[in-house]
């Protein structure tokens, strides 16, 4: 196999992943970061393949991507969805408990992008009306990696995976255990 064949395969894989991101309604900026394609190329892909009258309707989000870590802990439903999504990312290896060295190879980045799509597609199958977008997931992974505002933890009662606010003093609990403990505290 020649070197140009490898490059062709990698570029084809990038385009396939970009199309998957577009179908999942990701912003151009997020697609560009995960695939390495230019913004112009991503817009051309959308116009060429997904803007036809017979094609499935795909909403294109415009503007800045989500940038608030507090969004994921804002409500009980968002906390549940966030914990589920992070659990899926852990299962697929997108998030590792220990800091793993990141590979700079283009193929490794595309493979991570495929895993991201797989986790998000699974999440959308499990949650009928999801409140977290693929752009939110991209931000969440970055926020967890930095660890400044959000951190990965486990429920103090059952050990389930939870995303906790780094600045809170409360012991992390999953939504189910937190709800179970509320009535017994009120009875005392």
N, C-alpha and C positions, 0 to 999 in steps of 0.2 A: 504494500500500500504506500502510495506517495504522500508526502507531507500535505500537498494541496487537497488530497482526499479527506484527510483528518480535518482540515480547516473547513471544507465544505460541509462535512457532517456536523461539526460544531456550530456553524452558522445556521444550518437547517434546524438544529435543535433549539438554538436561540429564538428563531422565528416561531417555532411551534410553542415554546414556552411563553413567548410574548402574546401569541394568540390566546393561549389559555388565560393569561392575566387579563387580557382585554375582555374575554367572555365573563370573567369574574368581576368586572367593572372596576379595575384598578386604575388609578391615575397614571398619566404618562410618566411622571417623575418616578413613581414606584417601579414601573415596568423597566424604565431605563436603568435604575440602580441594580435591579436583579438580573437583567439580561445583557446589559452592556450595549444595547442598540441605541441609536440616536433617537431623540424625540421626533424628528422628522420622519424617520423610518417607521416608528410606531404609529404615527398618525396616518401614514400611507397604507400600512397594513390594515388599519381600521377601515379606511375609505375603500380599499380594494376588495376586502372580503366580508365586512360586516355591515356596511351601510347600504347594501342592496335592498330593494323593496321586499324580496322574498326571504331575506335572512332574518334570523331571530333578532328581536330588539335588544340591543345592549346599550345601557345608559352610560354615557361618558361623563364622569365627574370632573368638574373644573375647579380651579382655585388651589389653595394650599392644602396639603395633606394634614390629617389630624396631628396635633402636637401637644395634647394635654394628658398627662399621666393620670390625673384625677378622674378622667372619663371612665376608666375601667373599674373604679371603686365607687362610682357615683350612686348606684342603686343595687338592690339585691339581685335583680335580673342580670345586670351587667357584670356583677361579680361572679354569678354562676356561669355565664357565657365565657367570661375571661378565663376562669379556672378550667372549664372544659377545653377551650382552645389551647391553653398552655399544656394541658395533659396530653392532647393530641400531638402537639409539637414535641413533647418529651418522648412519647412513644415512637415517633418517626425519626428522632435523633436531631431535630432542628435545634433543640435546646439540650445542653448537657449539664448535669449537676456540677461537674467540675469544669473549670475553664479549659477548653480544648483549643489547641493551636488552629487558627483559621488558615485554610489553604487559599493561596492567591491564584491558583490555576483557574482559567476560564471554565473548564469542564466541571470542576468542583463547585463553582458558583452556580452554574446552570443546574447541576444536580440538586443543590440546595433549593433553588427556585422551584424545581419540580416537586420537592418535598413540601415546600410552602403551599403550593397549589393543592397538593393532595390533602394536607391538613385542613385547609380552608374549605375544600369541597366536602370533606367528611363532616366538618362542623355545620355547613349549610344543610346537609342531609339530616343531621340530628336536631337542629333548631329550625322550626318552621318559619319563623319571622325573625331572622338574626338582626341584632343591633350593632354588630361589629363588622366592619368592612375589611377587605384585604389591606387597604391602606392603614387602618387601625392596627391590624396584626403586624404589619411591617414596623410601625412605630413601637408597638408593644415589645417585639423582639429586641429592638434597639435599646429601649428603656430598661429591659431586664438585663441586657448585656452590660450596660453602663452601671446599673445598680444605684443610681443617685436618688431616684424617687420611688421606684418599684423594686421589689425583690421577690424571689421565689422562696416559698416557705411550705410548711406542712401544717395541717390542722392540729391543734394541740390535743384534740379529743380523739379523732379517728385516723389522723395521719394522711388525709387526702391532700393533694397538691392545691395550694392556694397562692394567689398573687397578693402580696401585702404591701401596703404603703410603708416605705422605709421610715418615715417620720413618726408613725403612730407608736404609742406606748402599749397599746393593747396586744394581747397574745393572739396570734393569727388563728382564726377558726373558719371552717368552711361554712357556707350558708346554711346547710342542714343542721349542723351542730350548734351554730349560733342561735337558730330558731328554736331548737330543742331546749336550750339552756335558759331562754327568756322566761317561759312560764314558771319554771321552778324558782327562779330568782324572785319573781313577783309574789310567789306564795310565801316566801320567808318573811 
